[in-house]
Amino acid sequence: MMKHKGHKVVDGIYIKTEEQIEGIRACSQLAGRILKELGEMVEPGITTDEIDERCQELTAMAGATPAPLGYKGFPRSVCVSVNEVVCHGIPGERVLMDGDLVNIDVTPILDGYYGDTNFTFLCGDVSEKNKELVEVTRQGLYKGIEQVFAGNRLSNIGFKIQKYVEKKGYSVVRDYTGHGVGLEFHEAPTVLHYGRPNKGIKLRPGMVFTVEPMVNVGSWQCELDRKDGWTVYTKDRKNSAQFEHTILVTEEGPEILTWYEPLWGENPFAK
């Protein structure tokens, strides 16, 4: 049974109350702080397991719990996806190398609320080609966020992302998407990062969801590791990058709940 009540449901989507938004906002800020600290660990010689251990420590210190741990059997507290791993990388013995792209995906649960965010960090001396992939992915995220305002159609988020990313010569992953979040780890709606314009539901104030494009150097196609059932690779084993925010729809535009300035810099969407 859901702990927090009082919200409306429109088109199958939770319209959060002010109390719920405050709780999600607090959890999202915690997610941003944890993500920054984990990112500071990224350097050659560190294992992805060490990042997971630190995530557990930071989450516990804040009185929260890590949402990934045990979720549908996921064995660790954070996803760490390196280079050709698109998403859902399981921390372990992998040692970070000079030039790696390291995506860290953090979702704590604080007082029953969820906040979800990720960032692709550069490990050591990264090639200009890989830096460009990361920057295109980040700007693609921003193109999508620009479409988050009351009255707009959901599909315009993905349409703008795809248009920008493909113009730059990269591809957008189809198989994994953004999602509603806040009262549960994954809620409606499904947020595609590609597609046709002016389709889907109208965005309403109080909706909270993630925008989290995964962008590949080569083909958009992915391949699931059948052994662990989680790790997703690019099918051609070329590099991938991702950025993610939890976003609240307001009458004035997007409020990025997971924006943490020491990590992301100045917020271009701040009111």
Residue, then its C-alpha position, 0 to 999 in steps of 0.5 A: m500500500m502506498k504510504h503517501k495519499g491525497h494525489k489525483v490520477v490523470d491518464g494513469i499518472y500520479i499528480k503529486t500533492e504539495e506535500q509529496i512534491e516537497g518529499i520528492r524534492a528533498c530526496s532528489q536533492l539527496a540524490g544529487r549530493i550523493l551523485k557528486e560525491l561518487g563522481e569525485m571517486v572516478e579515477p583510474g584504478i578505482t573499482t566499480d565495487e568501491i563506488d557501490e560501497r560508498c553509495q551505501e555509506l552515503t545513503a545510510m548516513a542520510g537516513a535513506t535506503p538505495a532503491p536499486l538494492g533488491y529491486k527485481g533482484f538487482p544485487r547492488s545499490v547503484c548502477v555503474s555503466v562504463n563505456e559500451v555499457v548503456c545502463h544497469g551496469i552491476p558494480g563489481e571487480r571492474v577497474l576504471m581505466d584512463g579514458d573511460l566514460v563512467n555513468i553513475d545512476v543514483t536513486p535513494i528512498l527518503d521518507g518513502y519518496y524517490g529521486d532519480t539521477n545520473f551523470t556520465f563522468l570522465c575518467g582521467d584523460v578522455s579522448e576528444k571523440n568521447k568528450e563530444l559524445v558526452e557533451v552531445t548527450r548532456q545537451g540532448l537532455y537539455k533539449g528534452i527538458e525544454q519541452v517540459f511545461a504544462g499543456n505540451r505533449l509528452s512526445n515532444i520531449g523525445f522528438k527534440i532529443q532525437k532531432y538534436v542527437e541525430k543531427k550531431g551524428y549519434s543515435v538514441v537508444r529506443d529500448y530504455t526510457g524515462h519514467g514517472v517517479g516519486l511515490e514509486f521507483h517506476e511509475a507512468p508515464t513512459v518517457l521516450h527519447y525519440g519519436r514523432p511530435n505532438k503525440g501522447i498525453k498533455l503534461r499537467p502541473g504536479m507530474v514528476f518524471t525522469v528524462e534520461p537519454m542514452v546516446n550511442v556512438g554507433s547503432w542505437q541497438c542494445e543487447l542484454d547480458r543473458k548471464d546476469g540479466w541486467t547489464v545492457y551493452t551497445k550491440d556494436r560495442k561502441n561507447s554510450a553516454q547518459f544523463e538523467h534528471t527528475i523533473l516536476v511539471t509546473e505552469e511556468g516550465p520545468e523544475i529540475l528536482t535533482w539539479y545540484e549546482p556543485l555537480w551540474g553548474e549553473n541551472p539554465f532552467a532556474k526561474 
